Amino acid sequence: MTKHLIKPVALRPNDKVALVCPASRPESPAVIQRSIKLVEELGFRPVLGKHVLSMHGHMAGTNEQRLEDFMTFIDDDSVAGLFCITGGFGSIHLLPNLNYSLIAAKPKVLIGGNDNTHLLLAIHARSNLMVLYGPNLDEISTKYTFEIFKEALTAPTPLSPISATVVNDLVLETFYTPVEGLAEGTLIGGNLTALVSLMGTPYQPKMENKILFLEDKNERNDILDRWFTTLYVAGVLEQVKAVALGQFANCGTKGAYNMLSLEDLLGDRLKSLGKPACFGLPIGAGSNASVVPIGIYASFNAAKGCLEFTESALI
């Protein structure tokens, strides 16, 4: 069991949940309307942040407005969880001014992905709260993801395993294991670009003896190789027990000078490390996105591409 980890209470039907935009502004009011309906279909009562459609550059309002939305809901005892509507960019701006003591004192279910990696990892590092890395509301597009999302929010028991080999009875074509092996440890990770931007800050996550999971979207392979190599030369990858790579949605060569695949580029580093690793887990912005509880103990089988949780994420 993970020691001293703060676990939120599992959501129940008709619980009030807050919809927030800690990073970018949604593309349109239609995204907000769809998110509200989606949360109602999940069986919860959605309440919107005041500034989700505010605009400050590409972000959903100023830093102060986005921080106000987030911390107001944290402090509201009638709110059981906070869901991120969209990702984009901007959540890192909030980190110095979050009230981490209040977040720990009033634990709620927090879920998001993409750029919201900054928010989740900082809160986990400073508050020791279990947080859920999964699709933002604007990324839920299939019944499979909807059901996985709902399970992650409501189950006071260990979540279903995450398998790279079979999702909805379909074999994923991107599954690839450069290094076979087994590993056990607590889970840490998220969006690769966001994770690297936390290195050297007070919010850098601890990596020792962790299973690291990574994903990204809309990025060139050579840029992703740069971030992954940064983790490699910084010695971060030496500290982890294993590396589980998810879906790199809409990533590719995109006119880059280096035309190698992501499996080629990152695979070389993983082979030199000799630690269990695989590509193709259904984690990220793809149509079969799973939810990963950060801070929960899990076992990893690289040959099978499977993460299995050995404790519950919620109580």
Buried (B, 14 or more C-beta within 10 A) or exposed (E): EBEEBBBBBBBEEEBBBBBBBBBBBBEEEEBBEBBBEBBEEBBBBBBBBEBBBBEBEEBBBBBEBBBBBBBBBBEBEEBBBBBBBBBBBBBBBBBEEBBBEEBBEBBBBBBBBBBBBBBBBBBBBBBBBBBBBBBBBBBBBBEBBBEBBBBBBBBEEBBBBBBBBBBEEEEBEBBBBBBEBEBBBBBBBBBBBBBBBBBEEEBBBEBEEBBBBBBBBEBBBBBBBEBBBBBBEBEBBEBBBBBBBBBBBEBBBEEBEEEBBBBEBBBBBBEEBEBBBBBBBBBBBBBBBBBBBBBBBBBBBBEBBBBBBEBBBBE
